[in-house]
């Protein structure tokens, strides 16, 4: 998974999941349409019309695949709808100095890459937010300008993202090995078919 994109700079710190997607939109189990509800209370007026000054309402923002977020992004309650809304909008990665643990895990499980960078890198990105960045998951590097920095990601999440599978997809890919184990272990119950 390698991609190059412009960034949407969103410097607000401590953005919680209720700000990412308000609770009133959590009644669905479908991801469809959640991109339109991303940052709803900041993005739209009370009558539902877009606020022209909000960054996601700028025409160029729709093509960006990277959100450059403030510190401590995704804090607050656990809701998978937050990364769903971000990916439905079109984001593939979010850059910050830190993420709430639950948000980070929900993101990784739903195809959104949380990229943790040091403060000096974060500051350099915000100093020129119009530049493009290249995200390379395989090498775990973020490149911009003449800089290349590494970012952490656990091996299992990296594998799943590179393979384009979630946890269930990973298990299903092991069905031959599971069936072979069940066939050779007395009393094992065949759960795959």
N, C-alpha and C positions, 0 to 999 in steps of 0.2 A: 504494500500500500504506500505509494508515493504520489503526492500531488503538490502542485504549486498554485497558490491562490493569493488574492488580496485579503486583507484583514478588515474586519469591522471593529474599530476601537470602541470599547465600552468600559470606561475607566472607573465605574462605580464599584466600590469595595463592599464586601459582605452581602452580595446578592443572594437572597434565599430562594428556595424552590417555589415559594408562593408568588414571588415576583417574576420568576421565569415563566411559570404558568399558574394563574390563580386557581384556587381550589374549586371554584364553580365550574371549571372545565374538566374536572376529573371523573365525571360520570360515565365516560366512554372507555371501552376496552380496545377501541380502534385507534391507531395512530393517525389516521387520515384527518386532515384539517387542523391538526394541532399546531402546525407551523404558523397558521393565521392567528393563533391565540398566544403565541410567544410574546412575552413582555406586554401582555394586553393592556394593563392599566397605565403603562408608560407610553404605549404606542398609539393608543386610540383615545379620542374624546369621549365624553359621557354618552353622546349620541351614536357612537360606533364609527365615526369618521376618523380617518388617519390623521395623526398630528404630523404635519409636514416636516417639522424640525427634528423629529425623532430619527435617529440614525438608521434604523431598519426600514424606515419609510423612504429612504433615499434610493433612487433607481439603481445605482451601482451596487448597493449592498446585497441585493438579491443574488448576485453572481458570486459573492464571497463564500468561501467554504471554511473560513477560520474566524472565530470570534476571539478577539484580544480582550480578555476580561480583567477586571480589577482583582484585588486580593480576596482570598477566601470565597471563591465562587461556588455556588450550589449549597450553601449552608441551610440549616433549617430541617424541615421534615423530609422523610424519605418518600419520594414519588418518582416512579419510572417515567411518568408523563413529562418530567422536565427534560431529560435527554431526548425523549420522543419528539417534543416540540422543537428542540434545537435541530435534530436531524431532519425533521419534516420541513423545516425552513430551508435547509440545504447545507447546514454546517456539518463538517466531518471532523473538526477538531476545535478545541477551546484551549487557549493559552492563558495561564495564570501563574502566580507564585505559589498558590495553594488552592486545594479543593476540599470540600467536606468529604469525608471518607465514603459515606453512603452514596452521595452523588457520583463520586469517582467510580465506584463499583457499578452502579446502575448505568453509567455512561459506557464503561467498557463492555458490559453485557448487551448493550444496545447499539453498538457500532459507532459510538462517538469517542474520539480519542482525547482524553484530558492530558494536556502537555504542561508539565510543571517546569518552570524555568527560574533561575536565580533572579534576584531583584535587579541586578545591573543589566541583565538581558531584557527583562521586562521593561525597564526604563528606556533602553535603547529602542525597543520595538515601539513604545509609545512616543518616542522622540520623532519617529518618522513612520506614522501609521499607514501612509500611502504605499509603502514598499510591499513587494510580494515576499512571501515566505514559501519555502519548500519543506514539506513534512515527509520524512522517510522513516516509516515505522520499522522496516527491516533493520536498518542501521541505528534506529532510535536517535535520529538527528533532526534538528531544526536548523535550516540554513536561511540566512538573509544577508543581503549586502555581501561583505567579505567574511562573514562569521558563520561558524558551524558549531552548534552546541548540542550536547547529548541530553536526552530526557529519559526519565525512568518509566518502565512499564513492566509488570510482572510477566514471566515467561508464558504462563497459560493464557492470559488475556491477549498477549501478543500473537500467540499461535492462532487463537480463535479469530482475531481480527484479520490476520493474514489469510486465513482459510475461508473467511466469510461465513463462519458458523457461530452459533451461540452455544451455550453449555449442552443443550439437548442435541443439537446437531453434532457436537463433538462425540457425545455418547453413541448416537446412532451410527457414526462412522466406525465405531468399535464393535459393531454387531457381530462380525465374523469371529473376533477374538472372544467375545462374551459367549457366543454359542459354542465355540470350541471348549472353553472352560467348563460350561455347564454340561457338556457331553462327557467330559472326563472326570468330573467330580460327582461321586455317588450322592444322590439325594438332592442335587441342584435342580432348581425349577427353571425351565426354559421360559424366560420372560419376554423374549423377543419374537416369538412366533411359533 
